[in-house]
Amino acid sequence: MPTRVHEFAWPDRVVVGTIGLPGARTFYLQVRAGTQIVSIALEKQQSALLADKIDEMLDQLLTVEGNPHSVPTSTPVELVDNDQLEAVQEQFRTGAMSLGWDPTTAQVVIEAYPITDVDADGNTESLDLDDADVPEMLLVRMPVGSARAFAQRTREVVGAGRPACPLCGYPVDADGHVCTLPEV
């Protein structure tokens, strides 16, 4: 069965945002081009790792001798996006992701695939698909400036969760916190 690809070659917007209160937030990677919007759910750790890896990739490109690409060292001010997510309709929950670089277009490439379940025979099936649905994936290509802005916003969104306890380091809930200090 062919995979349905939600492809965005030059998106108008690529952001990570959340719905819910700290401690119970759902993270989404949302991409828009014109009127087409796709939102996929991510784990907080996936979001943080994606931002880190994008910055690492761009920083490595800066060090390449004779690099013909103009890679910004920081987020271009005109590309900062602090707006809320647009209407969210979850396409799928993300399992595997890949990150790459396309030197022909000077774009960062993100691929995201739904969580899959591997049965005892080694067959894989998507957890959120029934037999009538086709498998799907998200393919996003974004220019280097947009990628820097994406990484910055993602780090800010991830960091905006529950504050950490100064004693034990665990998150403090809105209704209190029982500190579990290690015994000395």
Phi, psi and omega in degrees: 000129180291149180274135175276119183256123173269097188254134178231105184277318178223073185293152176284330184208135173222115183216158166252133178216177182228159170232133179112174181271153176309134183097340179221032182276148169250128181268140178229140166263118183240133181233138179224138170222113184062237180263355179277122178232132174233133178236127177237142181279141178231161168277156178303317181293324176297318180298312181297315181295320178300314179298315180298315183291326176296313179298318177301315180298314181294321177296322177294322179297327178297332185269354182287123180298130178072021180299119182278356185265138178272098182258121179290143178278341177219177183288124174297128185305321183291348181257001178295130181231105179250015180285158177292164173298150174278182182312122185259121169235106186298121178282314176194167175265129187285134172254265181278147175224154172225154182229135181212181181229131176250102183290340180289332179243358183055051181232146171278138183242125177244131172241135178228138182235150179294158173299136178240157179247127178259120180275181184298334179275357181088005177282142179249139176220143178290140180292329184259011181248141169261178187297338182280341183270154178264151176295155182219167177206163176247131177234117182236131174242125180225143178296162187300321179296316177296324179295319177298316180296320177301312181297317180297311181298318182299316177299321179294318179295315179298319182285350184272016181279205181294142177291152179272143176294130180291344181267313185250343178088352179282155180297144177262122179281160179296332182265013176122183185203132174257110184285131180247074179293138176291145180285143181257000000 
